[in-house]
């Protein structure tokens, strides 16, 4: 998997977007950008960014509304970057799920520091299992290391696409529990997504990489008409 941090910039002012993009690329980040808030769900689900930089004054939707909609299905860290510097606006953004708030104008050093901090805090929250504190899930010969983002089978590392990895991590964190098709699609692609075929194709690809005999899966069981369940041991 690609280890280079990917940043999604949501900013409709081209000079500011260009400044942030140039500064981030110069410091080793990858960048995807858009000037429209309504494009956030599709970009987050397709590109799986490590962090989102969100302007509030967007032309198609208010940034707070976009943030609130994103938080209904995704916990990707979000740093608001806005000219709105009032306390009310900052509180509203943070209350609706922003990880931090940077007021325009700002310098490169401040922006980079806020990004590093937000990603570090996000990994601290997500890198451990909520109930057991685990970061490594071992089921038979399958090992899912959520801290290093490495998956191995019988000691050999196996490559997965970002979507496949997220599916496996979700199932591993909920091993032994049946996850419905709707729940999985909401967690991975967002609340608007209803394409069961895409989910089935991804699961089939995962099984081909994991299982010695995909027709008789050892790790991920299909609950017909309901969803999928990763075995506990």
C-alpha positions in Angstrom: 0.0 0.0 0.0 1.0 3.6 -0.6 2.4 5.0 2.6 2.7 8.7 1.5 0.1 10.8 3.3 -2.8 11.9 1.1 -4.5 15.2 1.8 -7.9 16.2 0.3 -8.1 20.0 0.0 -11.6 21.4 -0.3 -11.1 25.1 -1.2 -12.8 27.1 -4.0 -10.3 30.0 -4.0 -7.7 29.0 -6.5 -4.7 31.0 -5.1 -5.2 29.5 -1.6 -5.7 26.0 -3.0 -2.6 26.4 -5.1 -0.6 27.7 -2.1 -1.6 24.8 0.1 -1.1 22.2 -2.6 2.4 23.5 -3.4 3.4 23.6 0.2 2.1 20.1 0.9 3.8 18.5 -2.1 7.1 20.3 -1.3 6.9 18.5 2.1 6.2 15.0 0.8 2.4 14.9 0.8 0.1 13.8 -2.0 -2.8 16.0 -2.8 -6.3 15.8 -4.2 -8.4 18.9 -4.4 -11.8 20.2 -5.2 -13.7 23.5 -4.9 -17.1 21.9 -4.2 -18.3 20.5 -0.9 -20.8 18.2 -2.6 -17.9 16.3 -4.1 -16.4 15.4 -0.7 -18.3 12.1 -0.2 -17.2 10.7 -3.5 -13.6 11.8 -3.1 -13.3 10.5 0.4 -14.7 7.1 -0.5 -12.7 6.8 -3.7 -9.3 8.2 -2.7 -9.4 7.3 1.1 -7.4 10.5 2.1 -5.6 10.6 5.4 -6.9 14.0 6.2 -9.3 16.7 4.8 -8.6 20.4 4.8 -12.0 22.1 4.6 -12.9 25.6 3.8 -16.3 26.7 5.2 -17.2 29.3 2.5 -17.9 26.9 -0.4 -20.1 27.9 -3.4 -22.4 24.9 -3.4 -22.9 24.0 0.3 -21.9 25.5 3.6 -18.8 23.9 5.0 -20.5 23.1 8.3 -23.2 21.2 6.5 -20.6 19.4 4.5 -18.7 18.5 7.6 -21.8 17.3 9.4 -22.8 15.1 6.5 -19.3 13.6 6.3 -19.3 12.8 10.0 -22.4 10.7 9.6 -20.3 8.0 8.0 -16.6 8.8 8.1 -14.1 9.6 10.9 -11.3 10.9 8.6 -9.6 13.8 10.4 -10.8 17.2 9.2 -8.9 20.5 9.7 -11.1 23.5 8.9 -9.2 26.2 7.1 -11.4 29.3 7.0 -11.5 33.1 7.0 -14.4 32.9 9.5 -12.5 33.8 12.7 -15.4 34.3 15.2 -15.6 32.1 18.3 -19.1 31.0 17.2 -17.9 29.6 13.9 -15.0 27.8 15.5 -17.2 26.2 18.1 -19.7 25.1 15.5 -17.0 23.5 13.4 -15.5 21.7 16.4 -18.9 20.6 17.7 -19.8 19.1 14.3 -16.6 17.0 14.2 -13.7 19.1 13.0 -10.4 18.0 14.6 -8.9 21.5 14.4 -9.5 25.0 13.0 -7.0 27.2 11.2 -7.8 30.8 10.5 -6.8 32.5 7.2 -4.2 33.9 6.6 -1.8 31.2 7.9 1.8 30.1 7.3 3.1 26.8 6.0 4.6 25.8 9.3 1.4 26.3 11.2 -0.6 24.3 8.6 1.9 21.4 8.6 1.9 21.3 12.4 -1.9 21.2 12.5 -2.0 18.4 9.9 0.6 16.3 11.8 -1.3 16.7 15.1 -4.7 15.8 13.6 -3.3 12.7 11.9 -1.4 11.7 15.1 -4.5 12.0 17.2 -6.6 10.2 14.7 -4.2 7.2 14.6 -4.2 7.2 18.4 -8.0 6.9 18.4 -8.3 4.4 15.6 -5.1 2.3 16.1 -6.5 0.5 19.1 -9.6 -1.6 19.4 -12.2 0.2 21.5 -12.8 -2.8 23.8 -9.5 -4.6 24.0 -6.8 -2.1 23.1 -5.6 -4.4 20.3 -3.7 -3.1 17.3 -3.0 -6.6 15.8 -5.7 -9.0 15.0 -4.7 -12.7 14.5 -7.2 -15.2 13.2 -5.5 -18.5 12.4 -2.9 -17.7 9.8 -4.3 -14.2 9.1 -2.7 -11.2 10.7 -4.2 -7.7 10.4 -1.8 -5.1 11.9 -3.9 -1.8 12.0 -1.0 0.2 13.3 1.4 -0.7 10.5 -1.5 -1.2 8.0 0.0 -4.6 7.0 -1.9 -7.8 6.3 -0.2 -11.1 6.1 -1.3 -14.7 5.6 0.8 -17.5 7.0 3.6 -15.0 7.5 3.6 -13.6 4.0 2.5 -10.0 3.4 -0.4 -9.7 1.0 -1.1 -6.5 -1.0 -4.6 -5.1 -0.8 -6.2 -2.0 -2.4 -7.2 0.8 0.1 -10.8 -0.2 -0.1 -10.0 -3.9 0.4 -7.8 -3.0 3.4 -10.6 -0.9 5.0 -13.1 -3.8 4.5 -10.7 -6.2 6.1 -10.0 -3.9 9.0 -13.7 -3.3 9.6 -14.3 -7.1 9.6 -11.3 -7.8 11.8 -12.3 -5.2 14.4 -15.8 -6.8 14.5 -14.7 -10.5 14.3 -17.3 -12.9 15.3 -20.1 -10.3 14.6 -22.3 -10.4 11.5 -22.0 -7.0 9.6 -24.9 -6.3 7.3 -24.4 -5.3 3.7 -25.9 -1.8 4.5 -23.7 -1.3 7.5 -20.5 -2.2 5.6 -21.4 0.0 2.6 -22.2 2.9 4.9 -18.9 2.6 6.7 -16.8 2.1 3.6 -18.5 4.1 0.8 -20.9 6.4 2.6 -24.7 6.6 3.4 -25.7 7.1 -0.2 -24.1 3.9 -1.5 -26.4 1.0 -2.4 -24.4 -1.0 -4.9 -24.3 -4.5 -3.5 -22.4 -5.7 -6.6 -19.4 -3.5 -5.8 -19.3 -4.9 -2.3 -19.5 -8.5 -3.6 -16.7 -7.9 -6.1 -14.4 -6.5 -3.5 -15.2 -9.4 -1.1 -14.5 -11.9 -3.9 -11.1 -10.2 -4.5 -10.3 -10.3 -0.8 -11.1 -14.0 -0.6 -8.9 -14.8 -3.6 -6.0 -13.2 -1.8 -6.7 -14.6 1.6 -8.1 -18.1 1.1 -6.5 -21.2 -0.2 -10.0 -22.3 -1.5 -12.2 -19.2 -1.9 -15.2 -21.5 -2.5 -14.8 -22.8 1.1 -13.6 -19.6 3.0 -11.8 -20.0 6.2 -11.7 -16.4 7.4 -14.7 -14.6 6.1 -18.1 -16.3 6.1 -21.1 -15.2 4.1 -24.4 -14.8 5.9 -26.7 -15.3 3.0 -29.0 -12.3 2.4 -27.6 -10.5 5.4 -23.9 -9.7 5.2 -20.4 -11.0 6.2 -18.7 -12.2 9.4 -15.0 -12.8 10.1 -14.4 -15.8 12.2 -13.0 -15.3 15.7 -10.2 -17.9 15.5 
